[in-house]
């Protein structure tokens, strides 16, 4: 582990944001690059499993870019488990990821549009993993997946669902979370991707030492994401231009002893090569800090000096 960071070959352009100039905005708690490097070399890497295999987005590229971001930090060891893409594939009989060997599972499968479903035994494995204290990161369109899986809906809190499926959530000007009952409002949907001003709520460890507001690149703001919304905490929101309403961008859910994080960051569409949503410094910073928190570790990754402001995005 002591030579891990030095030996990483920086083969993709996403990695430069994490070298040399990282430092928190609170100077009283400043962590120098040298101090941060020493801390990384002295600890064991957190174990991350990305699960992919089918999606209406470019899941191959999303997985590859995400893996690069995480490994370049020096904090993580990342494995990938790729599910069969077809429900009739013979490989389903042997596909059973060993979730219990990891600190966090990143879910990058999306069954929307008649795509495959995980076998029941794998569903139960994930439920057990999270309920016993594991971390679950719902990557972008993974919150579209598995509407007929009751505990998946509990784990993700809100997802891409019909308006009769469950409650939606908005945030008013006093930063109060307002529940919209099933049947009211609209089906889950979104407008064009925009460079959106994000407003942080509360003082969650993931957002410690971040500004109150920043601009995220190329973001989809989900209107009327729906679900049980139980044991859920909204971390941030953005104003959706067409409705003028504030909808959640990031939220967490407590499921048993485990932690779940859900957001609309990380859009990678077919034909993209180096999408701004993945180059966004806000996304990259939050990704690393979130995985620390999901692992029940102290959030220690410092906000870089080029973290975006309310006025401008920042790309690596």
QUIWONOR-V172831 format. One record per helix or strand. SS is the DSSP state (A for helix, B for strand). FROM is the first residue (numbers start at 1). TO is the last residue. If there is no record, write none. Layout:
[[SS FROM TO] [SS FROM TO]]
This chain:
[[A 4 7] [A 13 18] [B 22 22] [A 27 29] [A 33 42] [B 46 52] [A 59 73] [B 76 82] [A 90 93] [A 99 101] [B 104 107] [A 120 131] [B 135 138] [A 140 144] [A 150 156] [B 159 159] [B 167 171] [B 177 180] [B 189 190] [B 194 200] [A 205 207] [B 213 219] [B 222 223] [B 226 227] [B 232 239] [B 246 255] [B 258 263] [A 276 279] [B 280 280] [A 281 294] [B 304 304] [B 315 315]]
